[in-house]
Every structure is written in structure tokens, then in C-alpha cells.
Amino acid sequence: MAVKDQPRAPRGRQIANIILLLSSLFLLVNVFFPNLFGPSIPQVPYSLFVHQIEEQQVTRVSLGQNQIRYQLKATDDQPAQVLATTPIPLDLELPKILEANGVEFAAAPPAQNGWLTSLLSWVVPPLIFVAIFQFFSGRGFGGPQGALSITKSKAKVYVEGESAKTTFADVAGVEESKTELVEIVEFLKSPQRFTQIGARIPKGVLLVGPPGTGKTLLAKAVAGEAGVTFFSISGSEFVELFVGAGAARVRDLFEQAKKQAPCIIFIDELDAIGKSRSSGIYGGNDEREQTLNQLLTEMDGFAVGDATVIVLAATNRPESLDPALLRPGRFDRQVLVDRPDLSGREAILKIHSVKVKLGPDVNLRAIATRTPGFAGADLANLVNEAALLAARARREAVAQEDFAEAIERVVAGLEKKSRVLNDKEKKIVAYHEVGHALVGAMTSTGGRVEKISIVPRGMAALGYTLQLPTEDRFLMDEAELRNQIATLLGGRSAEEIIFGSITTGASNDLQRATELAERMVTAYGMSKVLGPLAYEQGQQNMFLGNGGANARRAVSEQTAEAIDREVKGIVDQAHQQALDILNANRDLLETITGQLLETEVIEGEALQTLLTQVSQPSPVHA
């Protein structure tokens, strides 16, 4: 698929514009410089003119508004000559001087322009106005950079060309989504096979899913497989400052699409113009509502007619869309483009690593195992980061260690080797991270501790413990959630045991542990006191997240107090569980911390050998 170039102006129009421009320049020069193309008359000072009169050398004088022309007497050496003086000074005695010396004088007649100048003075001004109007309506205002272009669609048009096109082979990890879109491709290729048996053509397909999962890539693949024109535009490009501009752009977009049918219109970030009209602040007919209303009308079929135009749209906020958009007859289908599973991640890594030189030790399956929750864009960035690290190390191929470092960059951030900790802080950070590792190794949280480091990373992390899941998980039971909270509190618990005090380093751990415990009580119903009730309002966004716990429903003071007691009870129990594990493994805590202070990083087989020595504490606490 290749981007279609903007059409150029016809050659005849270009020649006419050049002729018009030259004629205008000639007229302007002739007006402001009348003698430029005529005979040139010598100019003399006014004082010399008066002296020649007194010397009886002047025979005739013509007094004009801007200059004086006079003729000298002919002599034996020189014929009669016409001279001029300009500008004319204010001299009231000049007529007397001319009469006293017998010089014939009169006022100069009006200047007579040539026939060409007269013709141009009548013809060129209207042409100039016509040219100005064409410039502002066709190029200045209505062109790509003009003001009237606000009513024109800004969609990028991809047409079939010699350049490589996107196909389903370029998309991996979303096999179910591709299967849903294969029918759209078949319809665009042979619509008669569907219409002959009375099947109705789907008007629109809505791709929903988290950012970076390949919704736009899937839309381009549909166009590439079908071999049709592809219009691509973002929802935000419809909205302008001027009221009515968005609706005009929608009309223009569908008019262009009808002319090139069969084709595909792809609207990215549909929620920019498709938000529910009931959620408007003012409740009036604002610009966004007019744009949405026009889109609803066009998709209803009145404007498209029999033209084969299919609308694909993508959003990561389907819950905010207007119900009128989602009804049958508009967006007939909703296709989920979710994050890939283990096999999907491996397939995506293979696609993005085709142009990258990989070393013999690279295991894409192992990399896919260590990247749960990564979307397609994240994996593409991971491959690029690994290639950059290999190039920085002046290696000829990307090694497995480059991918490992790239994963840590994405998960934990860039190493901050310049952030040097003093001995006391380094010791506190070491015990804190080993506390996380020991509790995480002892509890069944669905992951394995891969690395412990006290090298600062990211914006605030002074150290980190890398714990990666061994398999893709979609459900977690109550025991696993409690163990996860205990692992989060393992670092703070280690500080209490070793130093008898706590630091600010556990603030993020406390925040995450509290939020998880609150969701257990208010959203998951994991409280025997409160029972299987949901006290949390519905999640605001299923794909983007909302950065923490949602607002609670309206509850009584007694219920709110009960929720707080249950949340505190879960966190306290997990805290005690972490203390029990660390107290039972105090010697191992000291041993691993001492080694970590020497090497700053423990990972691989050495770490797994140490963690296998963790022992289960005696069940002292209820």
C-alpha cells in the first residue's frame, strides 16, 4: 500500500497564471514608472534652467505638474535639444522671468498613454481580482494550508502500489481477531457471493483492546488482503475550533470513499468523537455532537447508498461510546484485540526479529515466557532495545543477555549507576530486597524470583527484585492474593527485623498492598464479615485502567468502618506472615544480603540455589 500523492494543478492553468502574473507586473511598473519603457529626457538642475533662460538659450517651455520641459535654441555645434527639470521648486517669479526674456511658455497637456497601457489598465485589474479569488478559494483558503480546508477530510489515502503492503502474515498473536476479519476480506473481494443469498453487508467493525495490541495494523492488513483503497484518519482530526467543520469533514470523507468504492475507512481513536451524548457537560448541540450525528447518518446508509464502503474503527474505551454507534446496522461487530498469550508473544517476537541479527544463544520462547502482559508494541520495542544494546556493546549479533537487559529496562527502568548510595543506605536496600525475595520464594504467588539487585533503576527505585510468572494466569484465588500482599510487605518486614525501624523505601509497597487488600474486600467479595457483596463502583475503563481503586458506592458509616477493619486485617495478617517467614530464615537472610552487598546483583542458578534453602515457619500465629 502506498500513500496517494496530492493532485497537481493542470499545466494549462499554470501557464495562464504565469501570463497573468507577468501582465500584472507590467501594468504596475508602467503606472509607477511611466518613462521606464519610453524615451528618456535628460534631467538638469533648476538653477541651470534659469541661467539658460537669462542667457537667451531657451525658446519654448512646457510647465507640468511634476517637471518642466523646455527646448534649447539650435546652434552651429548642436541642434535643438529638449531638456527637463524635476522636481519643480516653488518659484512665483518664473512667469515674469520667461516674459522678460521672450520665452514662449504654456501648461503641459495631459499625458497620453499608449494603446497597450490603456488596454492593460482595463483588462488586468479584473484579472487580478479573479486571480486573488482563485488563490484564496483554491490554494490559500481551500488548499492544504488554507482556512477553507477545515471542511476537507484530512484522511490519508493508501492505494495499491508497488511498495510492500501489509497482510495478515505481518500480524501475529491475535489469531481469533484475524479469523473474525477474514470474512470482511472475503466480502470485499466477492460481495456477490454474500448478497445472492440475501446476506446483509456489515457496515462497520469496531476493534477494541488495550493500546499497542495491533488494532491499526489489523485494519491495514484487511485493506492489504482485500486490495482496496484504505482511508485512515484519527478521531481527533474531525474536531475543529469552528462549529460544523467536523460534520463537513465526515461528509467529505464519505464522499471520497464512495468515489473509490469498494474501500475501507479506518477511524482510529473513535472515542474522540463517539463519546456518549449523555456525558456532555453542557448538554447542548456542540461541535462534537454535530460530528457524531453526521457520522451516525453516514453509517446508516443514506449517504453511502449501494457503494461498498466498510468502516473500521479502533478504541480502547468502548464503554464511553454512544449506544447509537454500537447498535446493529452501524458497528455490527466488535472484535477484541487483546494482549497475546505465550505462543502469541513468541510469534510476534519472530516477526519483529526477522531483520535483526540474532546470536545462536537467543531463545525467543524463553523471552516470551519472561514477558507476560506485553502487547505487540511492547515486544517490538523490546527487540529494538536489545538491538541497540548489542550495537552499543559492538557485538555483531544480538545475544540473549541483551534481551534480558532490555526486559529489565522496560520493567524496572534504566540503571542509575551515577546514583551512589552510602554504606548505610546500601545495607538497608539490600535487606529490603532480600526480604522481598525470601517471602516471594516461600509463598505461592505464581511467579519465580529471577533477580535481586541493589543498583538503582528508574526514577525512584533504589533496588528491585525481579519476579516473573512461570505461566499466563487469568484467575487468582484468595490465598494467592494474600501471599502477594505478604511479598509486597517482605521488604518492610526485613527492615523491622534487622534494624528495628522502618524507612520511606516501602511507601510504594504499602500503597500497592493496601489497594490490593481493598479490592479483595470491596470488589472480589473475599470477606467473611461483609459477605459476597460488591462495594466498589464498576471499573471505569476495562483496558486503560484507572490508576488505583475505584470509588466506593454510597454505604453507611458502619459498613465503611467494617470495610476499613477488614482491609486492615488482611494487611496485618500478611505482614505477620512475612515476619514469620523472615524470622524462620534469619540466617539465610543474613547470608544472601552479605553476598548481595559484595556483588550488587544475584541472579540465575546462584540465586535459585540460595532460595531453595528457604524453610517454612512453624505455624505459631492463627
Secondary structure, 3 states (H helix, E strand, C coil): CEECCCCCCCHHHHHHHHHHHHHHHHHHHHHHCCCCCCCCCCECCHHHHHHHHHCCCEEEEEECCCCEEEEECCCCCCCCCEEEECCCCCCCCHHHHHHHCCCEEEECCCCCCCHHHHHHHHHHHHHHHHHHHHHHHHHHCCCCCCCHHHHCCCCEEEECCCCCCCCHHHCCCCHHHHHHHHHHHHHHHCCHHHHCCCCCCCCEEEEECCCCCCHHHHHHHHHHHHCCEEEEEEHHHCCCCCCCHHHHHHHHHHHHHHHCCCEEEEEECCHHHHECHHHCCCCCCCHHHHHHHHHHHHHCCCCCCCCCEEEEEEECCHHHECHHHHCCCCEEEEEECCCCCHHHHHHHHHHHCCCCCECCCCCHHHHHHCCCCCCHHHHHHHHHHHHHHHHHCCCCCECHHHHHHHHHHHHHCCECCCCCCCHHHHHHHHHHHHHHHHHHHHCCCCEEEEEEECCCECCCECCEEEEEECCCCCCCCHHHHHHHHHHHCHHHHHHHHHHCCCCHHHHHHHHHHHHHHHHHHHCCCCCCCCCCCCCECCCCCCCCCCCCCCCECCCCHHHHHHHHHHHHHHHHHHHHHHHHHHHHCHHHHHHHHHHHHHHCEEEHHHHHHHHCCCCCCCCCCC
